[in-house]
């Protein structure tokens, strides 16, 4: 039995945060510091509580990971 695509398991607001954040992370060579990600998402109109919850959900479910305090996308999300 096939597993559903990962995007189907994300709450809508988390998927929106991921889609908004992808270009910012992809534009860096070493990832994006969490505080910069939060600032960017805040300027994009996301509520701070939504951003915090979404980033934690993305991290805990393998959509993003952190190396040297930099948020990076997993290869399946590139």
mmCIF file of the N, C-alpha and C atoms, coordinates in Angstrom:
data_MODEL
# 
_entry.id   MODEL 
# 
loop_
_atom_site.group_PDB 
_atom_site.id 
_atom_site.type_symbol 
_atom_site.label_atom_id 
_atom_site.label_alt_id 
_atom_site.label_comp_id 
_atom_site.label_asym_id 
_atom_site.label_entity_id 
_atom_site.label_seq_id 
_atom_site.pdbx_PDB_ins_code 
_atom_site.Cartn_x 
_atom_site.Cartn_y 
_atom_site.Cartn_z 
_atom_site.occupancy 
_atom_site.B_iso_or_equiv 
_atom_site.pdbx_formal_charge 
_atom_site.auth_seq_id 
_atom_site.auth_comp_id 
_atom_site.auth_asym_id 
_atom_site.auth_atom_id 
_atom_site.pdbx_PDB_model_num 
ATOM 1   N N  . UNK A 1 1  ? 0.845  -1.188 0.000  1.00 0.00 ? 1  UNK A N  1 
ATOM 2   C CA . UNK A 1 1  ? 0.000  0.000  0.000  1.00 0.00 ? 1  UNK A CA 1 
ATOM 3   C C  . UNK A 1 1  ? 0.887  1.248  0.000  1.00 0.00 ? 1  UNK A C  1 
ATOM 4   N N  . UNK A 1 2  ? 0.567  2.205  -0.855 1.00 0.00 ? 2  UNK A N  1 
ATOM 5   C CA . UNK A 1 2  ? 1.356  3.421  -0.949 1.00 0.00 ? 2  UNK A CA 1 
ATOM 6   C C  . UNK A 1 2  ? 1.037  4.372  0.194  1.00 0.00 ? 2  UNK A C  1 
ATOM 7   N N  . UNK A 1 3  ? 2.072  5.091  0.634  1.00 0.00 ? 3  UNK A N  1 
ATOM 8   C CA . UNK A 1 3  ? 1.868  6.145  1.615  1.00 0.00 ? 3  UNK A CA 1 
ATOM 9   C C  . UNK A 1 3  ? 1.401  7.394  0.882  1.00 0.00 ? 3  UNK A C  1 
ATOM 10  N N  . UNK A 1 4  ? 0.550  8.206  1.522  1.00 0.00 ? 4  UNK A N  1 
ATOM 11  C CA . UNK A 1 4  ? 0.128  9.449  0.869  1.00 0.00 ? 4  UNK A CA 1 
ATOM 12  C C  . UNK A 1 4  ? 1.316  10.390 0.749  1.00 0.00 ? 4  UNK A C  1 
ATOM 13  N N  . UNK A 1 5  ? 1.298  11.269 -0.246 1.00 0.00 ? 5  UNK A N  1 
ATOM 14  C CA . UNK A 1 5  ? 2.376  12.255 -0.347 1.00 0.00 ? 5  UNK A CA 1 
ATOM 15  C C  . UNK A 1 5  ? 2.464  13.058 0.940  1.00 0.00 ? 5  UNK A C  1 
ATOM 16  N N  . UNK A 1 6  ? 3.682  13.435 1.364  1.00 0.00 ? 6  UNK A N  1 
ATOM 17  C CA . UNK A 1 6  ? 3.829  14.168 2.620  1.00 0.00 ? 6  UNK A CA 1 
ATOM 18  C C  . UNK A 1 6  ? 2.966  15.411 2.724  1.00 0.00 ? 6  UNK A C  1 
ATOM 19  N N  . UNK A 1 7  ? 2.751  16.128 1.600  1.00 0.00 ? 7  UNK A N  1 
ATOM 20  C CA . UNK A 1 7  ? 1.976  17.365 1.658  1.00 0.00 ? 7  UNK A CA 1 
ATOM 21  C C  . UNK A 1 7  ? 0.538  17.132 2.116  1.00 0.00 ? 7  UNK A C  1 
ATOM 22  N N  . UNK A 1 8  ? 0.020  15.915 1.913  1.00 0.00 ? 8  UNK A N  1 
ATOM 23  C CA . UNK A 1 8  ? -1.341 15.645 2.346  1.00 0.00 ? 8  UNK A CA 1 
ATOM 24  C C  . UNK A 1 8  ? -1.445 15.548 3.864  1.00 0.00 ? 8  UNK A C  1 
ATOM 25  N N  . UNK A 1 9  ? -0.342 15.280 4.539  1.00 0.00 ? 9  UNK A N  1 
ATOM 26  C CA . UNK A 1 9  ? -0.397 15.144 5.985  1.00 0.00 ? 9  UNK A CA 1 
ATOM 27  C C  . UNK A 1 9  ? -0.163 16.474 6.703  1.00 0.00 ? 9  UNK A C  1 
ATOM 28  N N  . UNK A 1 10 ? 0.142  17.527 5.954  1.00 0.00 ? 10 UNK A N  1 
ATOM 29  C CA . UNK A 1 10 ? 0.363  18.834 6.564  1.00 0.00 ? 10 UNK A CA 1 
ATOM 30  C C  . UNK A 1 10 ? -0.937 19.600 6.717  1.00 0.00 ? 10 UNK A C  1 
ATOM 31  N N  . UNK A 1 11 ? -1.122 20.252 7.862  1.00 0.00 ? 11 UNK A N  1 
ATOM 32  C CA . UNK A 1 11 ? -2.248 21.196 7.959  1.00 0.00 ? 11 UNK A CA 1 
ATOM 33  C C  . UNK A 1 11 ? -2.047 22.304 6.919  1.00 0.00 ? 11 UNK A C  1 
ATOM 34  N N  . UNK A 1 12 ? -3.107 22.876 6.445  1.00 0.00 ? 12 UNK A N  1 
ATOM 35  C CA . UNK A 1 12 ? -3.041 23.884 5.379  1.00 0.00 ? 12 UNK A CA 1 
ATOM 36  C C  . UNK A 1 12 ? -2.117 25.036 5.730  1.00 0.00 ? 12 UNK A C  1 
ATOM 37  N N  . UNK A 1 13 ? -2.197 25.536 6.965  1.00 0.00 ? 13 UNK A N  1 
ATOM 38  C CA . UNK A 1 13 ? -1.360 26.683 7.328  1.00 0.00 ? 13 UNK A CA 1 
ATOM 39  C C  . UNK A 1 13 ? 0.123  26.299 7.333  1.00 0.00 ? 13 UNK A C  1 
ATOM 40  N N  . UNK A 1 14 ? 0.441  25.061 7.674  1.00 0.00 ? 14 UNK A N  1 
ATOM 41  C CA . UNK A 1 14 ? 1.829  24.612 7.679  1.00 0.00 ? 14 UNK A CA 1 
ATOM 42  C C  . UNK A 1 14 ? 2.352  24.495 6.254  1.00 0.00 ? 14 UNK A C  1 
ATOM 43  N N  . UNK A 1 15 ? 1.517  24.004 5.363  1.00 0.00 ? 15 UNK A N  1 
ATOM 44  C CA . UNK A 1 15 ? 1.905  23.918 3.955  1.00 0.00 ? 15 UNK A CA 1 
ATOM 45  C C  . UNK A 1 15 ? 2.122  25.319 3.382  1.00 0.00 ? 15 UNK A C  1 
ATOM 46  N N  . UNK A 1 16 ? 1.304  26.277 3.765  1.00 0.00 ? 16 UNK A N  1 
ATOM 47  C CA . UNK A 1 16 ? 1.464  27.660 3.302  1.00 0.00 ? 16 UNK A CA 1 
ATOM 48  C C  . UNK A 1 16 ? 2.782  28.247 3.793  1.00 0.00 ? 16 UNK A C  1 
ATOM 49  N N  . UNK A 1 17 ? 3.119  27.982 5.047  1.00 0.00 ? 17 UNK A N  1 
ATOM 50  C CA . UNK A 1 17 ? 4.389  28.453 5.598  1.00 0.00 ? 17 UNK A CA 1 
ATOM 51  C C  . UNK A 1 17 ? 5.549  27.824 4.839  1.00 0.00 ? 17 UNK A C  1 
ATOM 52  N N  . UNK A 1 18 ? 5.499  26.533 4.588  1.00 0.00 ? 18 UNK A N  1 
ATOM 53  C CA . UNK A 1 18 ? 6.561  25.848 3.853  1.00 0.00 ? 18 UNK A CA 1 
ATOM 54  C C  . UNK A 1 18 ? 6.719  26.439 2.455  1.00 0.00 ? 18 UNK A C  1 
ATOM 55  N N  . UNK A 1 19 ? 5.624  26.638 1.751  1.00 0.00 ? 19 UNK A N  1 
ATOM 56  C CA . UNK A 1 19 ? 5.691  27.189 0.390  1.00 0.00 ? 19 UNK A CA 1 
ATOM 57  C C  . UNK A 1 19 ? 6.247  28.606 0.391  1.00 0.00 ? 19 UNK A C  1 
ATOM 58  N N  . UNK A 1 20 ? 5.899  29.402 1.397  1.00 0.00 ? 20 UNK A N  1 
ATOM 59  C CA . UNK A 1 20 ? 6.412  30.765 1.482  1.00 0.00 ? 20 UNK A CA 1 
ATOM 60  C C  . UNK A 1 20 ? 7.899  30.773 1.822  1.00 0.00 ? 20 UNK A C  1 
ATOM 61  N N  . UNK A 1 21 ? 8.327  29.812 2.607  1.00 0.00 ? 21 UNK A N  1 
ATOM 62  C CA . UNK A 1 21 ? 9.700  29.778 3.091  1.00 0.00 ? 21 UNK A CA 1 
ATOM 63  C C  . UNK A 1 21 ? 10.673 29.155 2.096  1.00 0.00 ? 21 UNK A C  1 
ATOM 64  N N  . UNK A 1 22 ? 10.204 28.275 1.244  1.00 0.00 ? 22 UNK A N  1 
ATOM 65  C CA . UNK A 1 22 ? 11.086 27.567 0.299  1.00 0.00 ? 22 UNK A CA 1 
ATOM 66  C C  . UNK A 1 22 ? 12.007 28.506 -0.488 1.00 0.00 ? 22 UNK A C  1 
ATOM 67  N N  . UNK A 1 23 ? 11.491 29.536 -1.149 1.00 0.00 ? 23 UNK A N  1 
ATOM 68  C CA . UNK A 1 23 ? 12.382 30.394 -1.936 1.00 0.00 ? 23 UNK A CA 1 
ATOM 69  C C  . UNK A 1 23 ? 13.453 31.081 -1.086 1.00 0.00 ? 23 UNK A C  1 
ATOM 70  N N  . UNK A 1 24 ? 13.111 31.437 0.130  1.00 0.00 ? 24 UNK A N  1 
ATOM 71  C CA . UNK A 1 24 ? 14.076 32.090 1.017  1.00 0.00 ? 24 UNK A CA 1 
ATOM 72  C C  . UNK A 1 24 ? 15.195 31.137 1.393  1.00 0.00 ? 24 UNK A C  1 
ATOM 73  N N  . UNK A 1 25 ? 14.848 29.907 1.711  1.00 0.00 ? 25 UNK A N  1 
ATOM 74  C CA . UNK A 1 25 ? 15.863 28.917 2.076  1.00 0.00 ? 25 UNK A CA 1 
ATOM 75  C C  . UNK A 1 25 ? 16.693 28.546 0.859  1.00 0.00 ? 25 UNK A C  1 
ATOM 76  N N  . UNK A 1 26 ? 16.038 28.349 -0.281 1.00 0.00 ? 26 UNK A N  1 
ATOM 77  C CA . UNK A 1 26 ? 16.743 27.958 -1.500 1.00 0.00 ? 26 UNK A CA 1 
ATOM 78  C C  . UNK A 1 26 ? 17.702 29.035 -1.991 1.00 0.00 ? 26 UNK A C  1 
ATOM 79  N N  . UNK A 1 27 ? 17.459 30.285 -1.619 1.00 0.00 ? 27 UNK A N  1 
ATOM 80  C CA . UNK A 1 27 ? 18.326 31.376 -2.074 1.00 0.00 ? 27 UNK A CA 1 
ATOM 81  C C  . UNK A 1 27 ? 19.606 31.482 -1.256 1.00 0.00 ? 27 UNK A C  1 
ATOM 82  N N  . UNK A 1 28 ? 19.756 30.638 -0.245 1.00 0.00 ? 28 UNK A N  1 
ATOM 83  C CA . UNK A 1 28 ? 20.952 30.658 0.582  1.00 0.00 ? 28 UNK A CA 1 
ATOM 84  C C  . UNK A 1 28 ? 21.794 29.421 0.316  1.00 0.00 ? 28 UNK A C  1 
ATOM 85  N N  . UNK A 1 29 ? 23.064 29.518 0.602  1.00 0.00 ? 29 UNK A N  1 
ATOM 86  C CA . UNK A 1 29 ? 23.957 28.371 0.421  1.00 0.00 ? 29 UNK A CA 1 
ATOM 87  C C  . UNK A 1 29 ? 23.949 27.453 1.646  1.00 0.00 ? 29 UNK A C  1 
ATOM 88  N N  . UNK A 1 30 ? 23.717 28.017 2.810  1.00 0.00 ? 30 UNK A N  1 
ATOM 89  C CA . UNK A 1 30 ? 23.848 27.242 4.045  1.00 0.00 ? 30 UNK A CA 1 
ATOM 90  C C  . UNK A 1 30 ? 22.587 27.187 4.888  1.00 0.00 ? 30 UNK A C  1 
ATOM 91  N N  . UNK A 1 31 ? 21.456 27.539 4.342  1.00 0.00 ? 31 UNK A N  1 
ATOM 92  C CA . UNK A 1 31 ? 20.223 27.545 5.109  1.00 0.00 ? 31 UNK A CA 1 
ATOM 93  C C  . UNK A 1 31 ? 19.913 28.927 5.648  1.00 0.00 ? 31 UNK A C  1 
ATOM 94  N N  . UNK A 1 32 ? 18.859 28.996 6.423  1.00 0.00 ? 32 UNK A N  1 
ATOM 95  C CA . UNK A 1 32 ? 18.343 30.265 6.928  1.00 0.00 ? 32 UNK A CA 1 
ATOM 96  C C  . UNK A 1 32 ? 18.194 30.180 8.439  1.00 0.00 ? 32 UNK A C  1 
ATOM 97  N N  . UNK A 1 33 ? 18.770 31.120 9.194  1.00 0.00 ? 33 UNK A N  1 
ATOM 98  C CA . UNK A 1 33 ? 18.579 31.095 10.641 1.00 0.00 ? 33 UNK A CA 1 
ATOM 99  C C  . UNK A 1 33 ? 17.089 31.199 10.986 1.00 0.00 ? 33 UNK A C  1 
ATOM 100 N N  . UNK A 1 34 ? 16.686 30.511 12.055 1.00 0.00 ? 34 UNK A N  1 
ATOM 101 C CA . UNK A 1 34 ? 15.268 30.497 12.424 1.00 0.00 ? 34 UNK A CA 1 
ATOM 102 C C  . UNK A 1 34 ? 14.737 31.905 12.649 1.00 0.00 ? 34 UNK A C  1 
ATOM 103 N N  . UNK A 1 35 ? 15.508 32.768 13.306 1.00 0.00 ? 35 UNK A N  1 
ATOM 104 C CA . UNK A 1 35 ? 15.001 34.122 13.546 1.00 0.00 ? 35 UNK A CA 1 
ATOM 105 C C  . UNK A 1 35 ? 14.773 34.881 12.246 1.00 0.00 ? 35 UNK A C  1 
ATOM 106 N N  . UNK A 1 36 ? 15.631 34.660 11.243 1.00 0.00 ? 36 UNK A N  1 
ATOM 107 C CA . UNK A 1 36 ? 15.413 35.286 9.930  1.00 0.00 ? 36 UNK A CA 1 
ATOM 108 C C  . UNK A 1 36 ? 14.181 34.698 9.256  1.00 0.00 ? 36 UNK A C  1 
ATOM 109 N N  . UNK A 1 37 ? 13.987 33.410 9.390  1.00 0.00 ? 37 UNK A N  1 
ATOM 110 C CA . UNK A 1 37 ? 12.807 32.765 8.815  1.00 0.00 ? 37 UNK A CA 1 
ATOM 111 C C  . UNK A 1 37 ? 11.545 33.327 9.453  1.00 0.00 ? 37 UNK A C  1 
ATOM 112 N N  . UNK A 1 38 ? 11.567 33.471 10.763 1.00 0.00 ? 38 UNK A N  1 
ATOM 113 C CA . UNK A 1 38 ? 10.404 34.011 11.476 1.00 0.00 ? 38 UNK A CA 1 
ATOM 114 C C  . UNK A 1 38 ? 10.128 35.446 11.052 1.00 0.00 ? 38 UNK A C  1 
ATOM 115 N N  . UNK A 1 39 ? 11.176 36.254 10.920 1.00 0.00 ? 39 UNK A N  1 
ATOM 116 C CA . UNK A 1 39 ? 11.013 37.648 10.493 1.00 0.00 ? 39 UNK A CA 1 
ATOM 117 C C  . UNK A 1 39 ? 10.438 37.711 9.082  1.00 0.00 ? 39 UNK A C  1 
ATOM 118 N N  . UNK A 1 40 ? 10.958 36.888 8.186  1.00 0.00 ? 40 UNK A N  1 
ATOM 119 C CA . UNK A 1 40 ? 10.456 36.859 6.819  1.00 0.00 ? 40 UNK A CA 1 
ATOM 120 C C  . UNK A 1 40 ? 8.983  36.470 6.788  1.00 0.00 ? 40 UNK A C  1 
ATOM 121 N N  . UNK A 1 41 ? 8.631  35.419 7.509  1.00 0.00 ? 41 UNK A N  1 
ATOM 122 C CA . UNK A 1 41 ? 7.246  34.944 7.510  1.00 0.00 ? 41 UNK A CA 1 
ATOM 123 C C  . UNK A 1 41 ? 6.303  35.963 8.157  1.00 0.00 ? 41 UNK A C  1 
ATOM 124 N N  . UNK A 1 42 ? 6.798  36.664 9.170  1.00 0.00 ? 42 UNK A N  1 
ATOM 125 C CA . UNK A 1 42 ? 6.007  37.731 9.789  1.00 0.00 ? 42 UNK A CA 1 
ATOM 126 C C  . UNK A 1 42 ? 5.726  38.826 8.764  1.00 0.00 ? 42 UNK A C  1 
ATOM 127 N N  . UNK A 1 43 ? 6.752  39.192 7.988  1.00 0.00 ? 43 UNK A N  1 
ATOM 128 C CA . UNK A 1 43 ? 6.560  40.236 6.972  1.00 0.00 ? 43 UNK A CA 1 
ATOM 129 C C  . UNK A 1 43 ? 5.665  39.748 5.829  1.00 0.00 ? 43 UNK A C  1 
ATOM 130 N N  . UNK A 1 44 ? 5.552  38.435 5.672  1.00 0.00 ? 44 UNK A N  1 
ATOM 131 C CA . UNK A 1 44 ? 4.669  37.865 4.654  1.00 0.00 ? 44 UNK A CA 1 
ATOM 132 C C  . UNK A 1 44 ? 3.227  37.756 5.144  1.00 0.00 ? 44 UNK A C  1 
ATOM 133 N N  . UNK A 1 45 ? 2.983  38.152 6.401  1.00 0.00 ? 45 UNK A N  1 
ATOM 134 C CA . UNK A 1 45 ? 1.623  38.207 6.913  1.00 0.00 ? 45 UNK A CA 1 
ATOM 135 C C  . UNK A 1 45 ? 1.202  37.054 7.805  1.00 0.00 ? 45 UNK A C  1 
ATOM 136 N N  . UNK A 1 46 ? 2.115  36.167 8.145  1.00 0.00 ? 46 UNK A N  1 
ATOM 137 C CA . UNK A 1 46 ? 1.771  35.057 9.032  1.00 0.00 ? 46 UNK A CA 1 
ATOM 138 C C  . UNK A 1 46 ? 1.846  35.512 10.487 1.00 0.00 ? 46 UNK A C  1 
ATOM 139 N N  . UNK A 1 47 ? 0.941  35.014 11.297 1.00 0.00 ? 47 UNK A N  1 
ATOM 140 C CA . UNK A 1 47 ? 0.932  35.312 12.727 1.00 0.00 ? 47 UNK A CA 1 
ATOM 141 C C  . UNK A 1 47 ? 2.094  34.594 13.398 1.00 0.00 ? 47 UNK A C  1 
ATOM 142 N N  . UNK A 1 48 ? 2.735  35.227 14.384 1.00 0.00 ? 48 UNK A N  1 
ATOM 143 C CA . UNK A 1 48 ? 3.870  34.597 15.070 1.00 0.00 ? 48 UNK A CA 1 
ATOM 144 C C  . UNK A 1 48 ? 3.562  33.207 15.647 1.00 0.00 ? 48 UNK A C  1 
ATOM 145 N N  . UNK A 1 49 ? 2.404  33.031 16.222 1.00 0.00 ? 49 UNK A N  1 
ATOM 146 C CA . UNK A 1 49 ? 2.051  31.718 16.785 1.00 0.00 ? 49 UNK A CA 1 
ATOM 147 C C  . UNK A 1 49 ? 1.921  30.669 15.686 1.00 0.00 ? 49 UNK A C  1 
ATOM 148 N N  . UNK A 1 50 ? 1.386  31.077 14.551 1.00 0.00 ? 50 UNK A N  1 
ATOM 149 C CA . UNK A 1 50 ? 1.259  30.166 13.408 1.00 0.00 ? 50 UNK A CA 1 
ATOM 150 C C  . UNK A 1 50 ? 2.635  29.767 12.900 1.00 0.00 ? 50 UNK A C  1 
ATOM 151 N N  . UNK A 1 51 ? 3.525  30.735 12.788 1.00 0.00 ? 51 UNK A N  1 
ATOM 152 C CA . UNK A 1 51 ? 4.887  30.477 12.314 1.00 0.00 ? 51 UNK A CA 1 
ATOM 153 C C  . UNK A 1 51 ? 5.595  29.507 13.242 1.00 0.00 ? 51 UNK A C  1 
ATOM 154 N N  . UNK A 1 52 ? 5.527  29.764 14.529 1.00 0.00 ? 52 UNK A N  1 
ATOM 155 C CA . UNK A 1 52 ? 6.212  28.923 15.509 1.00 0.00 ? 52 UNK A CA 1 
ATOM 156 C C  . UNK A 1 52 ? 5.699  27.483 15.461 1.00 0.00 ? 52 UNK A C  1 
ATOM 157 N N  . UNK A 1 53 ? 4.398  27.326 15.435 1.00 0.00 ? 53 UNK A N  1 
ATOM 158 C CA . UNK A 1 53 ? 3.792  25.996 15.381 1.00 0.00 ? 53 UNK A CA 1 
ATOM 159 C C  . UNK A 1 53 ? 4.121  25.303 14.068 1.00 0.00 ? 53 UNK A C  1 
ATOM 160 N N  . UNK A 1 54 ? 4.035  26.027 12.962 1.00 0.00 ? 54 UNK A N  1 
ATOM 161 C CA . UNK A 1 54 ? 4.307  25.439 11.648 1.00 0.00 ? 54 UNK A CA 1 
ATOM 162 C C  . UNK A 1 54 ? 5.765  25.002 11.528 1.00 0.00 ? 54 UNK A C  1 
ATOM 163 N N  . UNK A 1 55 ? 6.701  25.841 11.963 1.00 0.00 ? 55 UNK A N  1 
ATOM 164 C CA . UNK A 1 55 ? 8.115  25.468 11.895 1.00 0.00 ? 55 UNK A CA 1 
ATOM 165 C C  . UNK A 1 55 ? 8.405  24.237 12.746 1.00 0.00 ? 55 UNK A C  1 
ATOM 166 N N  . UNK A 1 56 ? 7.823  24.183 13.931 1.00 0.00 ? 56 UNK A N  1 
ATOM 167 C CA . UNK A 1 56 ? 8.008  23.003 14.780 1.00 0.00 ? 56 UNK A CA 1 
ATOM 168 C C  . UNK A 1 56 ? 7.433  21.760 14.116 1.00 0.00 ? 56 UNK A C  1 
ATOM 169 N N  . UNK A 1 57 ? 6.261  21.898 13.511 1.00 0.00 ? 57 UNK A N  1 
ATOM 170 C CA . UNK A 1 57 ? 5.634  20.761 12.824 1.00 0.00 ? 57 UNK A CA 1 
ATOM 171 C C  . UNK A 1 57 ? 6.498  20.306 11.646 1.00 0.00 ? 57 UNK A C  1 
ATOM 172 N N  . UNK A 1 58 ? 6.999  21.251 10.866 1.00 0.00 ? 58 UNK A N  1 
ATOM 173 C CA . UNK A 1 58 ? 7.850  20.910 9.721  1.00 0.00 ? 58 UNK A CA 1 
ATOM 174 C C  . UNK A 1 58 ? 9.137  20.230 10.167 1.00 0.00 ? 58 UNK A C  1 
ATOM 175 N N  . UNK A 1 59 ? 9.713  20.713 11.238 1.00 0.00 ? 59 UNK A N  1 
ATOM 176 C CA . UNK A 1 59 ? 10.940 20.119 11.776 1.00 0.00 ? 59 UNK A CA 1 
ATOM 177 C C  . UNK A 1 59 ? 10.684 18.719 12.323 1.00 0.00 ? 59 UNK A C  1 
ATOM 178 N N  . UNK A 1 60 ? 9.654  18.576 13.102 1.00 0.00 ? 60 UNK A N  1 
ATOM 179 C CA . UNK A 1 60 ? 9.350  17.291 13.738 1.00 0.00 ? 60 UNK A CA 1 
ATOM 180 C C  . UNK A 1 60 ? 8.916  16.222 12.741 1.00 0.00 ? 60 UNK A C  1 
ATOM 181 N N  . UNK A 1 61 ? 8.456  16.634 11.569 1.00 0.00 ? 61 UNK A N  1 
ATOM 182 C CA . UNK A 1 61 ? 7.991  15.669 10.574 1.00 0.00 ? 61 UNK A CA 1 
ATOM 183 C C  . UNK A 1 61 ? 8.932  15.537 9.381  1.00 0.00 ? 61 UNK A C  1 
ATOM 184 N N  . UNK A 1 62 ? 10.130 16.100 9.480  1.00 0.00 ? 62 UNK A N  1 
ATOM 185 C CA . UNK A 1 62 ? 11.155 15.880 8.475  1.00 0.00 ? 62 UNK A CA 1 
ATOM 186 C C  . UNK A 1 62 ? 11.069 16.696 7.207  1.00 0.00 ? 62 UNK A C  1 
ATOM 187 N N  . UNK A 1 63 ? 10.268 17.735 7.193  1.00 0.00 ? 63 UNK A N  1 
ATOM 188 C CA . UNK A 1 63 ? 10.185 18.586 6.004  1.00 0.00 ? 63 UNK A CA 1 
ATOM 189 C C  . UNK A 1 63 ? 11.361 19.565 5.952  1.00 0.00 ? 63 UNK A C  1 
ATOM 190 N N  . UNK A 1 64 ? 11.827 19.958 7.136  1.00 0.00 ? 64 UNK A N  1 
ATOM 191 C CA . UNK A 1 64 ? 13.008 20.805 7.267  1.00 0.00 ? 64 UNK A CA 1 
ATOM 192 C C  . UNK A 1 64 ? 13.907 20.173 8.320  1.00 0.00 ? 64 UNK A C  1 
ATOM 193 N N  . UNK A 1 65 ? 15.160 20.603 8.342  1.00 0.00 ? 65 UNK A N  1 
ATOM 194 C CA . UNK A 1 65 ? 16.072 20.161 9.396  1.00 0.00 ? 65 UNK A CA 1 
ATOM 195 C C  . UNK A 1 65 ? 17.004 21.325 9.712  1.00 0.00 ? 65 UNK A C  1 
ATOM 196 N N  . UNK A 1 66 ? 17.742 21.207 10.803 1.00 0.00 ? 66 UNK A N  1 
ATOM 197 C CA . UNK A 1 66 ? 18.606 22.296 11.244 1.00 0.00 ? 66 UNK A CA 1 
ATOM 198 C C  . UNK A 1 66 ? 20.039 21.786 11.353 1.00 0.00 ? 66 UNK A C  1 
ATOM 199 N N  . UNK A 1 67 ? 20.963 22.539 10.747 1.00 0.00 ? 67 UNK A N  1 
ATOM 200 C CA . UNK A 1 67 ? 22.389 22.276 10.843 1.00 0.00 ? 67 UNK A CA 1 
ATOM 201 C C  . UNK A 1 67 ? 23.060 23.603 11.187 1.00 0.00 ? 67 UNK A C  1 
ATOM 202 N N  . UNK A 1 68 ? 23.846 23.600 12.258 1.00 0.00 ? 68 UNK A N  1 
ATOM 203 C CA . UNK A 1 68 ? 24.526 24.831 12.693 1.00 0.00 ? 68 UNK A CA 1 
ATOM 204 C C  . UNK A 1 68 ? 23.556 26.002 12.809 1.00 0.00 ? 68 UNK A C  1 
ATOM 205 N N  . UNK A 1 69 ? 22.413 25.747 13.394 1.00 0.00 ? 69 UNK A N  1 
ATOM 206 C CA . UNK A 1 69 ? 21.376 26.764 13.621 1.00 0.00 ? 69 UNK A CA 1 
ATOM 207 C C  . UNK A 1 69 ? 20.777 27.328 12.331 1.00 0.00 ? 69 UNK A C  1 
ATOM 208 N N  . UNK A 1 70 ? 20.926 26.622 11.222 1.00 0.00 ? 70 UNK A N  1 
ATOM 209 C CA . UNK A 1 70 ? 20.374 27.057 9.943  1.00 0.00 ? 70 UNK A CA 1 
ATOM 210 C C  . UNK A 1 70 ? 19.280 26.085 9.505  1.00 0.00 ? 70 UNK A C  1 
ATOM 211 N N  . UNK A 1 71 ? 18.117 26.622 9.144  1.00 0.00 ? 71 UNK A N  1 
ATOM 212 C CA . UNK A 1 71 ? 17.023 25.796 8.638  1.00 0.00 ? 71 UNK A CA 1 
ATOM 213 C C  . UNK A 1 71 ? 17.323 25.438 7.189  1.00 0.00 ? 71 UNK A C  1 
ATOM 214 N N  . UNK A 1 72 ? 17.203 24.156 6.889  1.00 0.00 ? 72 UNK A N  1 
ATOM 215 C CA . UNK A 1 72 ? 17.390 23.667 5.530  1.00 0.00 ? 72 UNK A CA 1 
ATOM 216 C C  . UNK A 1 72 ? 16.196 22.809 5.137  1.00 0.00 ? 72 UNK A C  1 
ATOM 217 N N  . UNK A 1 73 ? 15.970 22.683 3.846  1.00 0.00 ? 73 UNK A N  1 
ATOM 218 C CA . UNK A 1 73 ? 14.903 21.832 3.337  1.00 0.00 ? 73 UNK A CA 1 
ATOM 219 C C  . UNK A 1 73 ? 15.421 20.417 3.143  1.00 0.00 ? 73 UNK A C  1 
ATOM 220 N N  . UNK A 1 74 ? 14.599 19.425 3.440  1.00 0.00 ? 74 UNK A N  1 
ATOM 221 C CA . UNK A 1 74 ? 14.976 18.077 3.095  1.00 0.00 ? 74 UNK A CA 1 
ATOM 222 C C  . UNK A 1 74 ? 14.967 17.963 1.575  1.00 0.00 ? 74 UNK A C  1 
ATOM 223 N N  . UNK A 1 75 ? 15.719 17.033 1.032  1.00 0.00 ? 75 UNK A N  1 
ATOM 224 C CA . UNK A 1 75 ? 15.841 16.916 -0.421 1.00 0.00 ? 75 UNK A CA 1 
ATOM 225 C C  . UNK A 1 75 ? 14.495 16.689 -1.101 1.00 0.00 ? 75 UNK A C  1 
ATOM 226 N N  . UNK A 1 76 ? 13.576 16.019 -0.455 1.00 0.00 ? 76 UNK A N  1 
ATOM 227 C CA . UNK A 1 76 ? 12.269 15.766 -1.069 1.00 0.00 ? 76 UNK A CA 1 
ATOM 228 C C  . UNK A 1 76 ? 11.443 17.040 -1.196 1.00 0.00 ? 76 UNK A C  1 
ATOM 229 N N  . UNK A 1 77 ? 11.853 18.116 -0.536 1.00 0.00 ? 77 UNK A N  1 
ATOM 230 C CA . UNK A 1 77 ? 11.114 19.383 -0.613 1.00 0.00 ? 77 UNK A CA 1 
ATOM 231 C C  . UNK A 1 77 ? 11.783 20.414 -1.488 1.00 0.00 ? 77 UNK A C  1 
ATOM 232 N N  . UNK A 1 78 ? 12.876 20.040 -2.138 1.00 0.00 ? 78 UNK A N  1 
ATOM 233 C CA . UNK A 1 78 ? 13.573 20.990 -3.002 1.00 0.00 ? 78 UNK A CA 1 
ATOM 234 C C  . UNK A 1 78 ? 12.865 21.170 -4.318 1.00 0.00 ? 78 UNK A C  1 
# 
